[in-house]
């Protein structure tokens, strides 16, 4: 029996019998500080013809992740040499620690085929997830259409008190920020136009550019983006909180249609109020452009307004309102759908709220591009 005395809190000894078995005994502390030294001492006692290593750890007073690393590394080195390691005696603490570690999984090498299968499985999972999302969108769209048609055929079933409350939140409460953004957009557009048009003595056409850009594009687009950040996020957070607290399940258990009870008032409120906000945004944006024209270019107010009236047509106004109605459906629908997809806890509510904003803005931009192409060829 050979013994080795360590200077860092453990004692190590080993012996060899006639069956090519090495018996190793460790007492004291095995921690991350002395793990590397202990592993070196263990490997030094293993000869080439060793076929089995028996470990006795019954005298170990402290064992942490460093000890676990020693055992796993020793087992791996022995396996490479054609030997095996056996833990013959150990304390309950060590046995409990090792039971939490899947040593086979740690030592299992990743082959090329396994990586390929993992990648294939990941692609399959993502495909199934995307198909499930499309199915959820189709189901929700059908439920929403049924809820809206029921509200039209049976107005008395609509939750009017909730409808007025949502109209106030989405419309009146959002008017200040919409007005400020629209005024600044008209101001910026007029400044940028004046820089170029002044060179050709065409200051009066600032009214044309500001009026058309606000009514056709900037008014509906900026109002919808603001609504996505305010109303879409609010709808997602409200329904998501109800979903994780099981209030939605309670409504279903009591026989209420969740879409007609929770979604229909929100969608109708935003569809009604977003065109109203768009009209206000158009007017205030034109006023912002007029401020630059009057104060910076010296154009009379009457001249600016007359030129704006000449440049705009009824179809220009209607096209912006058509866009705003479509944007309202997208923002409200995405917000409510994301709310129903919440699961877990508060973290999930925050995640789906962010997703509702991002998805809402993305769909608004896509829809605006589609409308622009359609109106161009109409």
N, C-alpha and C positions, 0 to 999 in steps of 0.2 A: 504494500500500500504506500503510494507516494503522496505526500502532502505539500501544498503550496500555501503560504501565508500571505494574504494581500494586505496592503496598507490602506485600503479604502473600504472598510466596513464589512467585508465578507471573508469567509474562509472557504477554500476549495481544496478538495482532495480527490484522487482517482486511483483505480486499481484495475488490473487486467486478469481475467481467468483463462482457463484452457479452451473455452468455447469461442474465443475471439470476441469476447464481450468486455466492454469498458464500463466500469461502474464509477459514476461521478457523484460526489456529495457536495452540496453547497449549503453553508450556514451564514446567518447574518442578513445583511441588506443587499438586495439586487435592485438598483435603480438606474435611471438613464445616465447618471454620472459614471458608474463603473461598468456599464453593460459592455462596452467595447473591449475593455481589458479582460473581463470574464470570458467573453467569446473567444478571444485569442488563446487564453489558457486552456479552454475546453478543446479547441481544435488542435492544440499542440499535443494533447494526450491521445489523439486518434491516429492509429497506425493505418497503413494501407490495407492490411488484411482484416481490419475491424469490420464486423458485420452487425453489431448491435451495441447501442449505448444506452445504459440504464441510468436514469437520473433520480437522485434522491433529494427532494427539496423540502423535506419535512422540518428542517431546522431553519428555514428562511423566515426572518421576522418582518421583512418589508419587501414588497414586490409591486412594481408599477409597470408602465408601458415599456420601459427599458428592458425589464426582464422578459416581457412577452416578445420583444424584438430579438432577444438573445435566443430564445427557444425556437422561434420561427426560422431564424438564420441558421442555427445549428441543424435543424431538421432538413433544411434545404441543402446544406453542404453535404450532409450524410447521404441524402438521396442521390446526389450527383456521384458519390463514391460507391453507391450500391449498398449502403448500410441503412439502418433504421434506428430511430430514437424512441425510447419508451420511458414514460414518466411513471416510475414505480411507486414513489411516495411523494405526497405534496400536502400542503396545508389547505384547509377549506377555502381560504381567501384566494389562493392561487388557482385552485380548481374552478372557483366561481369566475375569476377573471378570464381564464382560458375558455370557459364555456361561452363567453360573449364574442370570441374571435373565431371566425370561420377560416381556419388555417388552410383547408383545402382550396378555398376560393382565393386566398392570398397568394398561395404558391402556384395556382393554376396558370400556366402561360396562355396568353391570348394568341391564337393562331390566326392566320390570314382568313381562313374560311369563316371563323367566328366573327371577325370584324366585318366581313362581307354580309353575313346574316344579320348582324346588328344594324348595319346601314340599311339593308333591305327592310328590316322590320320597322325602322324609324320612318322610312318613306311610306310604308304601308299605314302606320299609325297616323301620320300627318294627312294622308289621303282620306282615311276614314273620318278623321276629325273634320276635314273640310267638307266632306259629304254630309256629315251630321249637322254642320253649321248651315249648309244650304237647305237641308230638310227642316231645320228649326225656323229658318226665315220663311220658307213656304208655308209652314203650318201657322206661324204667327200672322203672316199676311192674310191668309184665309180667315183666321179668327177676327182680325181687325176689320176686314171688309164686311163680315157678318155683323159685327158690333155696330159699325157705322150705318149699315142698311137698317138695322133694327132701330137705331136712334132716329132715323128719318121717318120710318113707318110708324113708330110709337114714341113720339117725343115725351110723353108723360113718364116713360121709364127712365129717361135720362136724369142723372143726378145734377139738377140745375144749380144747387148751392155750390157743389164742387166745381161745376163749370164756370160760374162767375168768379170763384176764387182763383182758378187757374188762369182765367182771362186777365185778371188783375195782375197776377204774378208775371205772366209772360208778356203782357202788353204794357200796362201803365208803369209797372216797376222797371221795365227795361227801357222806357222812353228816354230818360236822361242820358244813359251811356250811348244809346243809338244816335241821339241828337248830337252829342259831342263828337263822336267818330265821324258822322256824316258831314258835319260842318268842317272838320279838319280835312276830310277827303276832298270836299269841294274847294277848299282853300288851296290845298297842295296841287290839285289838278289845274286850277286856274293859274297858279304861279308857273308851273311847268309849261303850260300852253302859252302863256304870255311871253316867256323867254324866246320862243321860236316865232310866234306870230307877229311880235312887235318889229322884228327885222324886215317884214314885208308890208308893214303898215296895215295889218289885218287884225287889229286889236278887237274889233267888234265880234270876230268869230270865236273869241274865248267863250262867249255865251253858248254858241253851238256845241263846242267840245264839252264843256262842263255839263250842259243840260242833257245831251245824248248819253254821255258816259255814266252820269248818275242815274238816269231813268232806266237805261237798258241794262247796265252791268253793276256798277258800284253800289247803288242803292240796295237792290235785292241781295247781292252777294254779301256785302258787309253786314247787313241786318241778319241774314241767315247764319253767318259765322258767329255773330254775337249771341244769337238765339241758341246755337249749338253749345256754346260755352256756358250759358246761363240755364236755359230751360232743359236742353237735352241732358246736361249733367244732373240737374235737379230731379228730373224724372227717373234717371237711372239710379241715383242714390236713394230716392224715396222707395221705389219698388224693390231695389236690392236689399235695403234694410228690412223691409217687410218679409222678403224671401228668406233671409238668414234667420230671422226671428220666428219663422213658421207662421206668420200672419196670413200669407197667401194660401198656405195649405189649410188654414182654418176657414178662410172664405170658401174654398172649394168644398170642404167638408160640410159647411152649412148650406151648400147648394147654390152659391153665387158663381156666376161666370166671371172669371178673373179679368178677362179682356174687356167685357162690357162694364164691369164695375170699376176697374182701375185705369184702363188704357183709353177708352172712348172719350171721357171728358177731357183728358190731356190733349189728345190729338185734335179734337174739335176746337178747343181753346186756342191752340197754336195756329191752326189753319185759319181761324177767324182773325187773330190778332197780328200775325206776321205780315199779311198784306197791308194792314193799317199802319204798322211800323214802317213798312217799306215806303208808303206814300209820304209819311213824315220825313223819312230819311231823304227822299228825293227832293222835297221842298227845302229842307235845311241845307242839303248839299248845294243846291242852286243858290241859296242865300250866301253860303260860304264863297262860292265863285264870284257872286256879285260884289261881295265885300272887297275882293282883290281888284276887280274891274273898276269899281268906283273910287277906291282909295289909292290904288296904285297906277291905274291907267287913265283915270280921269273921265271915264264914261258915265253919262247920266244914268240914273236908275231906270227911267222910263225907256231909254234906248236899249239897255241891257235886257229888260223884261220883254220888250217887243221882239228883240232878236231871238230870245229863248222861245217865245211862243211861235215864231216862224219856223224855227228849227225842229221843234217837237211835233209829233203827230199823235193821234189817239192810239194808234197801234203801238207806238213806242212805250206808252204808259201801260197798255194792256199786256205787252210782252213781259215787262218787268213784274207785273202782278201775277201772271201765269207762273213765272219762275218762283215767285215767293210762295205760292200755294204748294207747288211741288216740293220746295225746300222744307216747308212746314211738315209735310207728311214724312219726309226722310228724317228730319231731326227728331220729331216726336216718336216715330216708329222705332228708330235705332235706340233712342234713350230707354224706351219701355222694354224693348227686347233684351237689351243688355242687363236691365234690372232683373228680369226673370232668370237670367243665366247666372246670377250670383249664387254662390254656395260656400259654406264654411263659416267665416266670421267677418270681422270688420275689414281685414286685409282684402278680402274678396270684393267688398263694396267699393273700396278705393280703386281697385284694379278695373272693375267694370265701369266705374264712372269715367276714368281716364280713357278707357276703350270707347265709351259712348261719344266722347268729345272728338277723338281722333277719327273714328269711323264716320261720324256725322259731317265733319269738315271735308273729309275725303269724298264722300258721296255728293256733297254740295258742289264741289269743284267739278266732279265728273258730270253731274246733271247739268251744270251751267255750260260745260263744253258741248254736251249733246244739244241743249236748247239753242246755243249760238249757231251751230251748224244747221239745225232744222229751220230756224228763223231766217237764216241767210238764203236758203233755197226756197222758202215758202213764198 
